[in-house]
């Protein structure tokens, strides 16, 4: 097995590029080795980088980032290459020589993310954590191995045994293809039969119908008996926990019908919320949570959930202070809840299903669904959604910014008291009495308003600063 290397003007990295790299210091994707005498430790790092994002290992660079170089011969390159060859399965990073002075060079090992993780060096797998390399735990190893096997043999790309095109909703298939072609996310199919359309969507191959096709377009009755995990549970609870139902329903069906059912339930169940914006005296009435954000959360759940778990489902729960969308299956590919609110690579657990949603225009951009949800929520004045992974479930949680418990020690809040508190929480620096009254409208009674403010102050929800006409009310 040979490893290619370049020298001088043929090198992929130049001396200036090496200097630029080293100026950033060691990181998850960059490690320095003073000499090739530490090539065994370096091979562990190459193994770790293959298991993650790739990177560079530079020989001839001191730990303090000083580019010293070393004398390099053909034998030096052979020793480095031989050590890397001990990594299994075989990988082929580039090994380069970069001259940094008249007789000294830096050896750079350029590592691309491996295509068959987990990789091992001398029988152990490694990971990069910051600028250090550590041994991979058995749990981490098994997770990465499972994810590799999933890429090759997934639940969704296995044959839907016993299913035929007649068991699918042809109208929904035609609508999906028509909309995908119209928005430029799918080329015109070669024909108009159901088989042609499904082949164009990548859901039929060699006459074999994939399970993804059943999930996306299947008949509800057959799905209920053969794929009961194609289930949406919806509920409206009184208060902050699950002790009392106001509404509780279940829907079986394909992914598009479940999405439509979720949207209808939210539209029919969520109240309309009023809010005020600076510079506007009239109240803005709109759904309590942004419909595009909640729809995105449900669509993501349908795309990323684990359909191999037969008792799984999508859950939609509305409480007095929050909305939760829960799906069966954990986060995969090393993603954490915090990662989902930063730009990240999209690696859907069910790429065939996710790609069909994307082509239909339901999912707008790869890897931006959760970022879009956060943007929509904060633009509506709500806190950023929360994502929680617990056991074998992932929950997306939207919280109200203006929630007030319906009862306190001193009784109930009136509608005007709720609106006044919302006004105060939306204000920047507080509001004078006249500003609050103007926002409520000309019909607002000043005496009643003063009483409401006094009530909020007594209950520890608001305070006033200043005296007379200069007094301003602020939330606590």
Secondary structure, 3 states (H helix, E strand, C coil): CCCCCCCHHHCCCCHHHHHHHHCCCCECCEEEECCHHHHHHHHHHHHHHHHCCCEEEEECECCCCCECCECCCHHHHHHHHHHHCCEECCCCCEEEEEECCCCCEEEEEEECCCCCCCCEECCECEEEECCEEEECCHHHHHHHHHHHHHHHCCCCCCECCCCCHHHECHHHHHHHHHHHHHCCCCCCCCCCCHHHHHHHCCCEECCEEEHHHHHHHECHHHHHHHCCCCEEEEEEECCCCCCCEEEEEEEECCHHHHHHHHHHHHHHHCCEEEECCCCCCCCEEEECCCHHHHHHHHHHHHHHCCCCCCCCCEEEEECCCEEEEEEECCCCCCCCCCHHHCCCCCCCCCHHHHHHHHHHCCCCCCCCHHHHHHHHHHHCCCCCCEEEEECCEEEEEEECCCCCCCEECCEECCHHHHHHHHHHHHCCCCECHHHHHHHHCCCCCHHHHHHHHHHHHHCCCEEEECCHHHCEEEEC
